[in-house]
Amino acid sequence: MSAHRSPAVARLRRARWMMTAMVAVITLTAVLVLGFVASGIDARARASAADRQVEAVAGGLARAIQHDDKRALDLSTVIDDQLAKGSTGVVVMVHKAGEPWKQAHTYQRSLMPDDNQLSTFATQTDDHSDGILYASDLYSATDITGRPVRIAGTPVYWQDWDNVVVILAGSEAMANPGAHRNLVWELIIGGGLLVLLSTTAAFFLSGRSLRHAVRMLDEHEQFLGDAAHELRTPLTTLKLLTESRPKPEEVQQTLAEARRLADRMARLVTGLLARARMQSGIAEPERTMLRLDQLAEAVAEEAGDPRITVTVHPSVVVGDPQLLSLAIRNMLENGLTHGAVNRAAPVEVHVAEGRVSIRDHGPGVDPVMSASPFNRGAAGRSGRNGIGLALVAWVAEAHGGNASIEPAAGGGTIATLWLPPADITANSPTAARL
């Protein structure tokens, strides 16, 4: 079963969505809190500005108002004052004991409440002042169109005149409310974009992490599958050998075959573990300057097959001796296996200039697997679909080289492992020991 459909991957994907949802909720909560705080601070600042504006208008006009010698209210100075010509509504309320309040002058009347409300505010201003001149009060109300407004009332008294004058100044409850609305929309749109951006980033970042986890699961599944496939045949053969009853003269041959199978399984496990550890980043290939010709000779000698012939020239490379031995051994086993159709034909090993070539005299490259002979699972005439050649290609790639299989002139195949030659002139302790 592919790791992409495994329960472990399904749990990882659920965790990805949960992580994305948590980031979205946390970001949304933070944006809402910050938005409310910013909007509230701006609203309070604009409300304070509106209060200061109406208090300044009411107090300034109260100081400008006066009456003439005939005890008539003189509003000329109020009407001509710049404070009474701006964006603030102004109503001059006049009251005489025992009589109702009268509106002596109005400006921007639409910004003020109805007449009854104005009279109420004028009375409250007069009552709260306790006879103190220019003592202002603030009130909240709605204008005649229903908008919230702030009203400032400032009383004016004269010792030689029993009339009371109250200057009422009004404006919208918030200075420049349009700018506040724009700020709120900017917070909403900006916050929404921030939530969307953070959620998208969390989704893609968690997806990137998920891809690494899925790749590790794939490698785990591949390792288990390769190990199960590659070990099944030698284990079965080993079981048959142990269950058989060899004749006394066959015991040594049986033991030798058992040792060969055990060595093969050990090499397979070593190669699979090395590849798995390096692909997961747990380990790195060893970088040692070594003689590739001597390494190939040692592997050929260890194989112990009389069909193997070795021709070498000194060749120095930098690499991992264990991995390179594994690759050469796999190439050699592939040549011995496919060259078995002619037991008398040799398997030729040639080493020179960082290149190991192994030629067999078998049936040649199978057309079925000629396009991708190093792919894991590639199958040929024998029906085998092992990973021996796949490990060769991986070892070559890990060392910056390459591997190839091609038909040989006169029949058979040539498998080649090429590695970049080492710079033996480099001034390094390793080079000095060669």
Secondary structure, DSSP 8 states (H G I E B T S, - for coil): --GGGSHHHHHHHHHHHHHHHHHHHHHHHHHHHHHHHHHHHHHHHHHHHHHHHHHHHHHHHHHH-EE-TTS-EE-HHHHHSGGGGSSSEEEEEEE-TTS--EEEEEESGGGS--HHHHHHHHHHHHHHHTT-TT--EEEEEE-TTS-EEEEEEEEEEETTEEEEEEEEEEEESSSSHHHHHHHHHHHHHHHHHHHHHHHHHHHHHHHHHHHHHHHHHHHHHHHHHHHHHHHHHHHHHHHHHHHS---GGGHHHHHHHHHHHHHHHHHHHHHHHHHHHHHTTS-----EEEEHHHHHHHHHHHH--TTEEEEE---EEEE-HHHHHHHHHHHHHHHHHHGGGSTTS-EEEEEETTEEEEEE-SS---TTTSS-TTSTT---TT----SHHHHHHHHHHHTT-EEEEEE-TTSSEEEEEE--B--TTS--HHHHH-
